[in-house]
Amino acid sequence: MSNSRTTPAPRVELAPALPEQEHVLANLFELYAHDFSEFIDLKLGADGRFGSEWLSSYLREPGRHAFIIRAGGQLAGFAFVSRGSEISGDTEVWDMAEFFVVRGFRRLGVGTRAAREVWERFPGRWEVRVVEPNRKAKEFWRSAISEFLGQTIEPTPFSRDGRGWHVFSFESEQVA
């Protein structure tokens, strides 16, 4: 991915989110949901928030992991990882359930470095899903995964509940 800015790439940190940081994840999730509402019909609640009933499960349930992404010491996004394929039900697949980098840190390599760190922490088979109209995300994941693997990878289209998706499937090796 090309860096369209002249600022140097910030140092990226990926840290497991702690239960007491749930409010931080909830605030970041609102930004993510706002961006994502361009592609999926998400509605604001009466309190003016999108909300997420399942967010706390990533902090408390086995097989689910929440990470906070920082770039240059600043909050930059999150990654939610779960065990089990949302497509096939295969319990051995790692799923990039949700992934978000705030706009000010996009196109600086922050997302690519954070994703790489996630894949290195959880070796094995992976799936990354992208909703059909989100072309920028599809290109980001194609680039990030291809760079990680050292070879070009293309997604496989599929449909669920009348909505088109693309899924990238690949293997992450154990880091020595």
C-alpha positions as CSV (number, residue, x, y, z in Angstrom):
1,M,0.0,0.0,0.0
2,S,1.4,3.4,-0.9
3,N,2.0,6.0,1.7
4,S,0.3,9.1,0.3
5,R,1.5,11.3,3.1
6,T,5.0,12.7,3.8
7,T,4.9,12.0,7.6
8,P,7.0,9.1,8.7
9,A,5.2,5.8,9.6
10,P,4.4,5.8,13.3
11,R,5.4,3.0,15.6
12,V,2.5,0.5,15.9
13,E,1.5,-1.3,19.1
14,L,-1.1,-4.0,19.4
15,A,-2.1,-4.6,23.0
16,P,-4.7,-7.0,24.4
17,A,-7.7,-4.9,25.6
18,L,-8.4,-5.3,29.3
19,P,-12.0,-5.5,30.7
20,E,-11.6,-2.0,32.2
21,Q,-10.9,-0.7,28.7
22,E,-14.3,-1.7,27.4
23,H,-15.5,1.9,27.3
24,V,-12.5,2.8,25.1
25,L,-13.4,0.0,22.7
26,A,-17.1,1.1,22.8
27,N,-16.1,4.6,21.8
28,L,-13.8,3.4,19.0
29,F,-16.7,1.1,17.9
30,E,-18.9,4.1,17.4
31,L,-16.5,5.5,14.9
32,Y,-16.2,2.1,13.1
33,A,-20.0,1.7,13.0
34,H,-20.3,5.2,11.5
35,D,-17.9,4.3,8.8
36,F,-19.5,0.9,8.2
37,S,-23.0,2.4,8.0
38,E,-22.0,3.4,4.5
39,F,-22.2,-0.2,3.5
40,I,-24.7,-1.9,5.8
41,D,-27.9,-0.4,7.1
42,L,-27.0,0.4,10.7
43,K,-29.3,2.6,12.7
44,L,-28.6,4.9,15.6
45,G,-30.3,4.1,18.9
46,A,-32.4,6.6,20.8
47,D,-29.2,7.6,22.7
48,G,-27.5,8.6,19.5
49,R,-25.1,5.7,19.5
50,F,-24.9,2.6,17.3
51,G,-23.9,0.4,20.3
52,S,-22.8,-3.2,20.3
53,E,-24.3,-5.9,22.5
54,W,-21.5,-8.4,21.7
55,L,-18.5,-6.2,22.3
56,S,-18.0,-7.4,25.9
57,S,-17.8,-11.0,24.7
58,Y,-14.4,-10.3,23.1
59,L,-13.1,-9.3,26.6
60,R,-14.6,-12.2,28.5
61,E,-15.2,-15.3,26.4
62,P,-12.7,-18.0,25.5
63,G,-11.8,-18.1,21.9
64,R,-12.4,-14.3,21.5
65,H,-9.7,-11.6,21.7
66,A,-9.9,-7.8,21.6
67,F,-6.8,-5.7,20.9
68,I,-6.3,-1.9,21.0
69,I,-4.1,-0.5,18.2
70,R,-1.9,2.5,19.0
71,A,0.2,4.4,16.6
72,G,2.9,6.8,17.8
73,G,1.4,6.3,21.3
74,Q,-2.0,7.5,20.2
75,L,-5.2,5.4,20.0
76,A,-5.5,4.3,16.4
77,G,-8.1,1.5,16.3
78,F,-8.9,-2.1,17.3
79,A,-8.9,-5.7,16.2
80,F,-11.4,-8.4,17.3
81,V,-10.3,-12.0,16.7
82,S,-12.4,-15.1,17.2
83,R,-11.9,-18.8,16.9
84,G,-14.2,-20.4,14.4
85,S,-15.2,-19.7,10.8
86,E,-18.3,-17.5,10.3
87,I,-18.7,-19.2,6.9
88,S,-18.1,-22.9,7.3
89,G,-18.4,-23.3,11.0
90,D,-14.9,-24.8,11.1
91,T,-13.8,-24.4,14.7
92,E,-10.1,-24.4,13.9
93,V,-10.1,-21.3,11.7
94,W,-9.2,-17.9,13.1
95,D,-11.5,-15.1,12.1
96,M,-10.7,-11.4,11.9
97,A,-14.1,-10.5,13.2
98,E,-13.8,-6.7,13.2
99,F,-10.8,-4.5,12.4
100,F,-10.7,-0.7,12.5
101,V,-8.1,2.0,12.0
102,V,-9.2,5.6,12.6
103,R,-9.0,7.8,9.5
104,G,-6.1,9.9,10.6
105,F,-3.9,6.8,10.7
106,R,-5.0,5.2,7.4
107,R,-2.6,4.9,4.5
108,L,0.4,5.1,6.9
109,G,0.9,1.3,7.2
110,V,-0.7,1.2,10.7
111,G,-3.4,-1.3,9.7
112,T,-1.0,-3.5,7.8
113,R,1.5,-3.7,10.7
114,A,-1.3,-4.3,13.3
115,A,-2.9,-7.1,11.1
116,R,0.5,-8.7,10.7
117,E,1.0,-8.8,14.4
118,V,-2.4,-10.4,14.9
119,W,-1.7,-13.1,12.4
120,E,1.7,-13.8,14.0
121,R,0.1,-14.1,17.4
122,F,-2.4,-16.7,16.2
123,P,-0.8,-19.1,13.7
124,G,-3.0,-21.3,11.7
125,R,-5.8,-21.0,9.1
126,W,-7.4,-17.6,8.8
127,E,-10.4,-16.0,7.2
128,V,-10.9,-12.3,6.6
129,R,-14.4,-11.3,5.4
130,V,-15.2,-8.0,3.5
131,V,-18.7,-6.9,2.6
132,E,-19.1,-6.5,-1.2
133,P,-19.5,-2.7,-1.5
134,N,-16.5,-2.0,0.7
135,R,-13.9,-1.8,-2.1
136,K,-11.3,0.1,0.0
137,A,-11.3,-2.6,2.6
138,K,-11.1,-5.3,0.0
139,E,-8.0,-3.6,-1.5
140,F,-6.5,-3.1,2.0
141,W,-6.9,-6.7,2.9
142,R,-5.6,-8.0,-0.5
143,S,-2.5,-5.8,-0.1
144,A,-1.9,-6.6,3.6
145,I,-2.4,-10.3,3.3
146,S,-0.3,-10.5,0.1
147,E,2.5,-8.6,1.8
148,F,2.3,-10.9,4.8
149,L,2.4,-14.0,2.7
150,G,4.9,-12.8,0.2
151,Q,2.5,-13.7,-2.7
152,T,-0.6,-12.3,-4.2
153,I,-3.9,-13.6,-2.8
154,E,-7.4,-13.1,-4.1
155,P,-10.7,-13.4,-2.2
156,T,-13.5,-15.8,-2.9
157,P,-16.9,-14.3,-3.3
158,F,-19.9,-15.7,-1.3
159,S,-23.3,-14.6,-0.3
160,R,-25.1,-14.7,3.0
161,D,-28.6,-13.4,3.9
162,G,-28.8,-11.7,0.5
163,R,-25.6,-9.8,1.0
164,G,-22.4,-10.3,-1.1
165,W,-19.1,-10.8,0.6
166,H,-15.5,-11.6,-0.2
167,V,-13.4,-13.9,2.0
168,F,-9.6,-14.1,2.1
169,S,-8.5,-17.5,3.3
170,F,-4.8,-18.2,4.1
171,E,-2.4,-19.8,6.5
172,S,-0.3,-17.9,9.1
173,E,2.9,-19.7,10.1
174,Q,4.3,-19.9,13.6
175,V,6.9,-17.2,14.0
176,A,10.3,-18.5,15.1
